[in-house]
């Protein structure tokens, strides 16, 4: 099998393409890369999430790497991806390897690569690793965990305490403690559960865990903190007995939130609120970066604050690259990944949650009041997304065809600009927009839309589905008829 690294690592269906044999192939390629192309100094850090067999896959990676005489530090328990990224930086390790499929459905697993900077590996690094992984001459050998420990090549680590210390040093914990906030913490059965609860408790928050138990099926819901997947949290907040609900994805690097009464606070709003907080309440300045599928609220705020804004393709690795090169204050993406200067050049759901609590504490306002203030500042912006699953590449081919057969109007609005940075995005004359893009992590076409009302968002999403079906008639007629 040819192993390909997508938007954020390699992912596949467990026991189909994500097998022990293929994981060994990836680990052997990593071993060859780290010994022959970029000789390592210091340990490679290996961690894993709560998915089915993740700990066993992580041990197998460690066994293969140590057989190449590479020192490995292996997590002694599931951990969030940002905690692994933190440990890479903390230990000055040359690389981190995280076994996780992030927000994907339960049948998936995957491998993320973190660079020595503590962020997603840049495309040139994953391309180099991919070449070694897929060389037919790469032989797989293993050294058992017991042998590796005996030979001094395998060590265990747990970063919860130092990672928590670091995060709490970046926020005003005293202000959060004085605010006496009550928070429902929804880990969506993911690997951030123990970290999220313990760090919030250390900040003086009254924490009520939600979906904190280990469940490799994630309760039958993909561990992505979007509105459709947060029914359990919204139901709890419907009672009005907490100030906010914070939800993290399966490996803890993405955030969603719910306000009292069950109102969903989407990642676009969270990103915009945190930008306001950093500038207005903390007095910080710097440049801002967003992915192409992210809200126009960021554009309006940057114009108002006179901050330089960068737009990049989807994938936090593109944001991370700018955070390493420029004075980026904050970077964010549609899916809830947000990175802030002073921490890591990486998204971190727990840190984003702490900053939201700091904003509530320092302003004395609830999350819904803060969102209303945001809308008064930049206008109401509503957002929606539809995910359409396909067999094979036909969905992506249809999106490619649409980029060649562009409509002049969408839902009766003139197309003001077409953005082909990643997929195809139609910016309309009233500042609303519609975007279609093939996912880089699963066989899905995502349709995104933003407008000034929920009804307009629904119309745009429906129009996106119609356009996609029309393009399928050119690229896969049988699929279109189905």
N, C-alpha and C positions, 0 to 999 in steps of 0.2 A: 504494500500500500504506500502511496506517495503521501507524506505528511505535509500539510500546508498550514502555516501560521496566518490567521486572519486578523480582524480588527484588534483583538486583544488575546493573542495566544492561539493555541490549537484546542479545538473542542470536537467531541464526537459522542455518539450514542454508546453507552456502556454495553460491552459484550458484542457489539457490532463492529465499529471501527475503533472505539476506545477500549482496547484490550491490553492485557499485560504484555503481550508480545509487542504491540505497537508502542506502548509506554517505554518498554526496554529499548526499542529502536530510537526513540527520542532521547532517552538518557544516554545511550551509547554515542549518539551524535553530539550531544552536549559534552560528553567526556572527551571525544576527539577534538572538538573545537577548543575546549579549555586547556588541553595539553599540547596541541600542535599549532593552533593559530593564535591563541591569546593566552599564553601560560598564566596560570592564576597564582595570586599571592593571597593567602587567607582562605577561610572556609566558604564553601557554597552553602547557602541557607535554604533549607527545604521545609515547606509547610503544607498544610492541607486543611480542607473545610470538612463539613459534616456529611457530605454526600456519600452514597453507597460505595464502599471499598476505597474511599479516598486515603485513609491511613495506610492501607496495604499498598496502594499505588505509590504513595510517598516513600514507603520503606523500600520498594523495588527500585525507585529512582536512586535512593541513597546507596543501595547495594551495587548498582551499576557504576555510579560515579566513584565510589571508593575503590572499585576494582581497577580504576584508572589512576590510583594513588592520589585522588583528590580528597582533601579533607571536607567533611560535611557536618553541618549542624542541623539536626533534625528536630522539629517541634515535637514536644511530648504530649500535645493535645491539639484539637482543632483551634484555629485562630483566624481572625479577619485578615484579608489580604493587606490592608494598610499597616497592620501590626508587623507582618512579615517584611514589608517595605521599610518600615522604621528600623527593624532589626538589621537589615542589610546595611543601612546607613550607620547605625550604632556600632556594628562590628567591622565596618569598613570592608565588607565582603565584596568580592568581585561580581557576584550574581545571586539572585534569589529565584527559586523555583517553587511555584505555588500550584498545588493540585486543587483545581476548582473549575466549575463551569459557571460561576457567578450567578446570574439571574436566570439561566436557561432552565427549561423544564427538568423534572427529576431524572429522566432517563439519560441525561447528558452528564459527562464529566469533561475535564479539560486540564490544560497546563498553561499557566501564565509565567512569563519570564520577566523578572525585574532586574534592571541594570544596577550598577554600583552606586548610581545616584539615588536609588530608592524610588524609582518610577518605572513605568512600563518601558520595556525594551524598545529602542527606536527601530524603524524599519530596516536599517542597514544591519543591525545586530541580528534581528530575527531572520533576515535573508541569509546571513552567513551561517547561522545555526541550522537553518533549513537545508542548506546545501550539504552540510556534514551529516545531518539526520538521514538524508535520502541517498547517501552514497552506498552502493551495493557492497563496497569493500569493508564497510563498518561492521566489525564483529562484536557481538554482545557477550560480555562476561560479567560475572557477579561475585561479590564478596559478601557473605552473610552478615547480618547486623551484628551478631555475636563476634564474628571474626574482625569486623571493622572496629568495634569497640575495643577489642583486645589489642589491635594493632595501633590504636590511638588515632584512627581516621574518622571515627564517628562520635559525635558528642550531642547531647540533648539540650534543648533550650526552651524557655518559656518567657516571653517578653511582656506579660501582662502588667507587672508592676512598673518597670521603666517606661513602657509605652504610655501607661496612664499618667505617670509623673510628668512626662513630656507634654501631653495634651493639656493637663491641668495648669501647667506653667504658662500656657498660651492664652488663657482666658481669665476673666475676673471671677474666680471661684467665690470670693467673699460676697460679691454682688449677687451671684446666683443663690448662694446660701441664704442671704437676707431676704430674697424674694419668696422663699418658702413655696417653691413650685412643686406641683404634683404632675408626674409624667408617666404615661403608659409607654413602655419600651417594647416595641414589636420587632423581634429579630427574625420573624418569618421562618422559624426553625433553623436559621442559619448559624454560621460559626462565630458571629459577633455577640451571641446571647450573653455569655458570662462577662465579656469585656464591657458591653454597653451598660449592663446593670451595675457592675462594680464601679465603673468610672463615674457614672451619674450619682451614685450614692456617695462617692468620695467628694463630689462637688456640692453635697448638701441637698440633693434632690430627693423627694419622696417618690420612689420608683415602684411601679407596678409592672412586673414582667408579663408580656403577652407572647404566646407562641415561642417560648424559650426552650421547650423540650427538644431533644434529638428526634428527628423524624425525617429519614432520607426521602420520603415521598412528599415532604413539605405540605402535608395535609391536603394533597391533591391540587395545590395551587403553585404555579411557578413563583419562586422567591424573588419577585421583582416588585418594588414598592410603587406600583401604579394603582390608580383608583380602583380598578376592577379586582385587584388582588388583596385589597385591604378591608374587606367586609368585616372581619373579626375586630380589627382596630376601630373602625368607624362605629360599629355597634357599641363598643365599650365607651367611646367618646360621646355617643348619643345621650348618655346619662348626664353629661355635663359635670362630672365629678373630678375632672382633671383639667389642667391648663393646656396641655398639648399631648398628642401622641406622636412619637418618633418611630419611623419604620426604616429598617435597613434591608438591603438585598442579601442574597445567600452568602456572600463573602464580605459584607460590611463596607463596601466602598461607595455605595449609592444610598441616597436618602429620599424619603417621602415623608409627609407630615399630615396630621389630621387635627383640626381645631375642635373646640367644644361644640357639641351638637352634631359632630360627624362630618363637618366640612373638610373636603380634601384640599390640602395645600400642595400644589404640584411643584415639581422641581424647578420650573421656570420662575415661579414666584419665590421659592426659597433662594435661588441664585440671586434674583433681583433684590430681595430683602437683605441678604448678606452683603451685597455690594453697597447698599444704602447704609447699613450698619458700620461697615469698615470706614466709609468716607465721612458720614455725618456724626457718628457717635465716637469712633476711635480716632478720627482725624487723620486717616491714612490716605496716601495718594499712590498712584502707580498706573500701569497699563492693565488692560482687561482683555481676555481672550474667550471666545465662545465658539462652539461648533456651529456648522451651517444650519442645523435643525433646531436651534435655540431661539428663544423669544426675542422679539423686537423691543421689549422693555429694556433690555440691556443696552441697545443702541440709543434709546432715548435718554437713559440715565447717563451714559457716557457723554453724550452731547451736552447735557445739563451740567455735569461736573467737569467738562473739558478734559476728559481722559481719553487717551488713544485706545481704540478698540481694534482687535485682530479677529478675523474669522478663519477657521481651519476646518478641514474635513472631519467627519465623525471618527471618534476614537481618541481616548484621552492621551495617547502617546503623542498626538500632535500638539495638544495643550502643554504637555510636559516638556516637549522640546523648546517651546517658547519660554516656559518658566525657567529653564536652565540658561537661556541666552539673554533674556531681557528682564526688566524690573516689572514682572507681572504681579499685580496685587491679588487678583482672583481670576480663576478660569473655571468654566463650567460647561456642561453638556446637557442635552435634553433628558437623558436617562437618569439624572440625579447625581452624577459624579461631579464633585466640586473640589477644587484645590485652592489653598490660600497661602500666600507668602508667609514665610516664617516656620512652616511645618515641613512638608515634603512637597516635591514637585509631582504630587500624586493626589488623586481623589481620596477622600476619607469621610465616610458617613458619620462616624462618631464625632469627629471634630466639627463637622458642619452642624450637627445637632447641638453641641456645646455652644457654638456661636449663636445659634438661634435662641437658646436659653439666655445667653448673655445679653442679647438684644432685648428680649422681653424684660429681663431684670433691670437693665440700665435705663430703659425708657418707661418702665412701669406700665407697659401696654400688653394686652393679650395678643396672641398670634393673629386673630381675625381682625382686630383693630389695626394692627400693623399692615395687614394685607390691604385693608380699606384705605389706609394712608398712602400705600404704594399706588393703588388705582387712581386716587385723587391726583397723584403726582404725574403719572405717565398715561392715564387713561385705562379703561378696562381692557384686559387682554385675557382671552379664554383660549384653551388649547385642547386638542384631542389627538389620539393616535389609533389607527387600526392596523393590526398585524394579520397578513394573509399568508398562510402556509402553502407551499408548493412542493411537488416532487421534482427534485433536480433543479436545473438552472433556468427553467422557463420563465419564472417570475422576474429574475434579473434581466433576461433577454427582452421581456416586455417593457421594462423600465428603459432599457437602452433604446428601444424603438421609439418610445415616447419622446426621448430627448431629440429625435430626428423629425418627429411629426408634431410640432408644437402647436397647441391651440392659441388663437388670438385672444380669446376670452375664457374665463373660468367662472361659472355661476353668474354669468352676466356682467362680470367685472373685467375691465381691460387688463391684460397682462402687461405690467409696467416693465418688468425685467425677468430674465430667465437666468438662474444660477445653476451651473453644472459642476460646481466644485465637488459634489458627492451626491450621485443620483441626479434628480432634476427637481428644481424648486421654482415655483411660479410666485413672484412677488406682484401683488395686485395693486390697482390704483388707489385703494383705500387703506393700504399698509397691511391688509390681511395677506396670508400666504398659504400655499399648498405645496407639499413636497412628497415625492415618492423615491424610495431607495431600497435596494436589495441589501439585506443584513449581511454583515461580514462574519457572523458567528453561527447562523443557523439558516435553513432554507425558507426564509421568510421575506416578503416584501412589506416594508413599513410605509404607511401613509400618514403623514403628519399635517396638521393644519392649525392655524392661529387666526382668530378674528375677535371682534369686539363683543360678541355674544355667543352663548352656547349653541343657539339655533343656527347661527352662521357657520360655526365650526362643523356641526353635523352635516350641513349642506355641502361644505367643501370636502369632507371625508367621503361622502356618497359620490361626489363628482370624481374624486380620485379613484374610487373603485370602478366607476364607469370607464374612465380613461384607460385604466389598466386592462379591463376586459376587451376594450377596442384594440389595444396593442397586441393582446394575446391572439386575436384573430389573424394577425400577420405572422406571429412567431410560433404559435402552437394552436392551430385551429381547433383540434379535438378538445384541448383543455378549455378553450373559450366556450365551446358549445356545452361542455359539462357544467 
